[in-house]
């Protein structure tokens, strides 16, 4: 699409795309906390003051994402552990479907 051409250009080989010069330098590293907008009501504050978008809700989401993306497979959350995470609320009475 045309939006991708804002960030990528056709490489010299004519088959692949590469990141345009200067874009890597412009991007500053951000924490997951900043990306999610935990203290601002979502990314760029777009969900501030809406139900389900409190600081607690965003911190729960951040915790869930961190556990699912943990590099060490022994410490990483499994799908069954993830669905039991408190981000999804109380699901002690919830059944998990394991077959189609």
HELIX and SHEET records of a PDB file:
HELIX    1   1 UNK A    4  UNK A    6  5                                   3    
HELIX    2   2 UNK A   23  UNK A   26  1                                   4    
HELIX    3   3 UNK A   32  UNK A   36  1                                   5    
HELIX    4   4 UNK A   43  UNK A   45  5                                   3    
HELIX    5   5 UNK A   55  UNK A   68  1                                  14    
HELIX    6   6 UNK A   79  UNK A   83  1                                   5    
HELIX    7   7 UNK A   86  UNK A   88  5                                   3    
SHEET    1   A 2 UNK A   8  UNK A  10  0                                        
SHEET    2   A 2 UNK A  17  UNK A  19 -1                                        
END                                                                             
